[in-house]
Every structure is written in C-alpha cells, then in structure tokens.
Amino acid sequence: MTDSTSLVPRAAIRAMPAYKPPQEGRRGLRLDFNENTEGCSPRVIEALRQTSAQALAEDLARYPEYDAAEAEIAAFFGHTPATALVTNGVDDAILLAVTTYLDPGSEAIIVTPTFAMYRFYCQQAGVVPVEVAYQEYEVETGVREFRLSIEAVLAAVTARTRAIFIATPNNPTGNHTPETQILALARLLPECLIFADEAYADFVDPAAASSAGYEGLLPAVEETPNLLVARTFSKAYGLAGARLGCLFAHPGALPWLRKAHSPYNVNTLALRCGRAALADAAWAQAYCIEAVASRAVVEATLTELGITYWKSQANFVLFDSGDRTTALIAGLRARGVLIRDRRGDWPGAARISCGRLETTRRACAAFTEVWREL
Ligand SMILES: Cc1ncc(COP(=O)(O)O)c(C=O)c1O
C-alpha cells in the first residue's frame, strides 16, 4: 500500500492482508467461483423485462422499501421478518454478525480450510480469528472427506471466544456438517454465537427437498438463541451479481441485527430479482438436481484419471492435482475452462464447480485431454 496520504487507517486494517477479489474478464466456462453456470431463471429476466420503464425509473429513484419483499422471502424459507432479515449476500450477513456481536480483542473460531470472509471481517473488526482444522479421513481409495470435530472446536474455546463460523456445506472442501453437531455446539456454548453459513444448502440432496429447498438449520433458529443461519441467492438461484441473501436468527437476536444493519444495504433490483426467482423455485431445484448429477460426472472423471478428491455436498469438487496443478489450470484456461487454484487452502488442491451437465461434460473432456498431456 502507498503511504501518500495523511490519513492513518485503524491498526486492524493496517495489520490485515489485502483480499484480492475475482479478476475482471473471466471469459469462457467459468467453473472457478461456484456460480450458477446457466445464469438465473428465465422468469427473473422476464420479470425485469415486463417491468415498465416508469416502474423501473421509480425503483431506481426511490430508496428501497423492504417490508413486503422481506416478508415474502422470509415466508419462502418458513420464517417471518421476526426471524429473518434480507442482506447484501451472505458476505453482508457475516459482517453484520461481527458488527453486532464481536468486540475488538475477542476471539472467533473458524473451522478451516474455509471461505475467506470469516477471517476477513473478523480481522477488519480487530477480532482474533482462531483456526481449528477439519479432520481428514480416507473414505475409500482416492476419496477423502473432511469432518468437523466437536472436541477440537471445544479445545480451542477460551474465555474470549465469542463466535464460531461454520460453512455447511463448506467451501472449498464441500463437506456438510450434520445439523446435530452444530446444534450440540450451540447448546454447549450458549454465550457463543454460532454462525452457520448455508450458502450451498440447496445442493444437499435437492431431489428430496421441498419446493422451498433443503431445510438445514432453518427450523432450529426459533429455539436456538445463539444460532444465526445465512442463505444466499448467489448459487442455486444464479443471482451472484445482484447480491442478495437472508439471515435467520432467533426472535430475541433479530432486532439487534436489524438495529446494526445499514438501512439500505439491499437494493431494489436485487429484491425484484429475488422475488421473481422464488416464484420459479422449481427452476432452481431442477438446476440443483442437475448440478448434483454433474458432481457425480466430475467424480467419475477424477476417479478414472486416478486423482484423489474430497467428498462434496456442494456445487463443486475439491481435488488433489499435486505438482501438476499449475499446468492443469493453465491448460484448461487455454481451452476456455476456468477452475480455481486452492493450494492456499490445501497442498496440491484445485476446485471445479458443477452446473449444467452439458457444461460439465465439456469441462471433463477438456480436463481429461489436458491431464493426459501433462
Ligand atoms: C461458504 C460461502 N459463503 C458465502 C459466500 C458468498 O455468498 P454471497 O454471494 O451471498 O455473499 C460464498 C461464496 O463463494 C461461500 O463460498
């Protein structure tokens, strides 16, 4: 960072490493950020098209109004605005949890390897991130799995611990933590906030889910005072660019979160898109079923190539390409397929997103070709 300013940032900002967001111009088959490979439901585009120019101009000119949209989104997930709050994606929900509950100098346990934003927002606030590693198991030859150890989490708790962040399914590993484990932690540590990030919940057994998707921890919110559950429209609903999420909390906690939330963090167009997406939830559910089938295609390709992978319940698979990772990523990029280098999380690891079968088949054909040439 340059020092050409007389303004001195807070010590916490000076001390934290810079986060490098996705680069511009990610052209080709984008299987690097776990986005929806198709886009969003055509009904969302239709809803925007059918909005008259005057209504759109009003939407853009006016500050957002939340009540009706929030009630509708909350109801879809089986909640009311007493226990649900729309957010600018899950990222905003993480920031809100930190802002509302964590004092500088307190500690937050982060189960790793995981999504970078828990550490990012904690460091930004002067909260100390304490890492606890998932335990790794070999479940069959060439297939591994990460699992949460409650004992390891409890061993890291100190008098300063105020929060535990768990993504389930987790990114980049794909493992799903059983709800019973998360609720056990919530019960054992009643003064500690348990943040369950369910950004990828829609990909956990979508064929068995109701029209409102897999329930995960949502039904537990009302009777668990220290549990926050976050959902997003970025993955299954294909609205990552719109930035829309929803945070669920106990009715005793929600008013505090609402009080701390920036009043206009979610924009009107995002709400319009979100409501249209939920009105066509069957599209998202069908997409998720296909993404899960794609995951099986990716796993079969990896097995055929003798590449070890980690079992996933999300719309991506983490695998171990060892010392061939750089060449693999470059070779795929040359063929227009983007995957993500995850060696910062695990030695030799890379991650590939799963979406429509057609894109997955093309990606796997390119993958096989590149791998055999390495
Ligand atoms: C575990 C996890 N949580 C949250 C997010 C971000 O969600 P949103 O786009 O709703 O901010 C991601 C994005 O990749 C993620 O992997």
The ligand as an SDF file (V2000), in Angstrom:
LIG
                    3D

 16 16  0  0  0  0  0  0  0  0999 V2000
  -19.3030  -20.5450    2.0490 C   0  0  0  0  0  0  0  0  0  0  0  0
  -19.6750  -19.3000    1.3290 C   0  0  0  0  0  0  0  0  0  0  0  0
  -20.4360  -18.4030    1.9520 N   0  0  0  0  0  0  0  0  0  0  0  0
  -20.8050  -17.2620    1.3630 C   0  0  0  0  0  0  0  0  0  0  0  0
  -20.3930  -16.9500    0.0750 C   0  0  0  0  0  0  0  0  0  0  0  0
  -20.7700  -15.6420   -0.5240 C   0  0  0  0  0  0  0  0  0  0  0  0
  -22.1310  -15.5710   -0.6390 O   0  0  0  0  0  0  0  0  0  0  0  0
  -22.8000  -14.2410   -1.1900 P   0  0  0  0  0  0  0  0  0  0  0  0
  -22.5580  -14.1850   -2.6600 O   0  0  0  0  0  0  0  0  0  0  0  0
  -24.2280  -14.4280   -0.8330 O   0  0  0  0  0  0  0  0  0  0  0  0
  -22.1750  -13.0930   -0.4560 O   0  0  0  0  0  0  0  0  0  0  0  0
  -19.6050  -17.8520   -0.6210 C   0  0  0  0  0  0  0  0  0  0  0  0
  -19.1780  -17.5320   -1.9960 C   0  0  0  0  0  0  0  0  0  0  0  0
  -18.4930  -18.2030   -2.6610 O   0  0  0  0  0  0  0  0  0  0  0  0
  -19.2260  -19.0400    0.0220 C   0  0  0  0  0  0  0  0  0  0  0  0
  -18.4410  -19.9210   -0.5890 O   0  0  0  0  0  0  0  0  0  0  0  0
  1  2  1  0
  2  3  1  0
  2 15  2  0
  3  4  2  0
  4  5  1  0
  5  6  1  0
  5 12  2  0
  6  7  1  0
  7  8  1  0
  8  9  2  0
  8 10  1  0
  8 11  1  0
 12 13  1  0
 12 15  1  0
 13 14  2  0
 15 16  1  0
M  END
$$$$
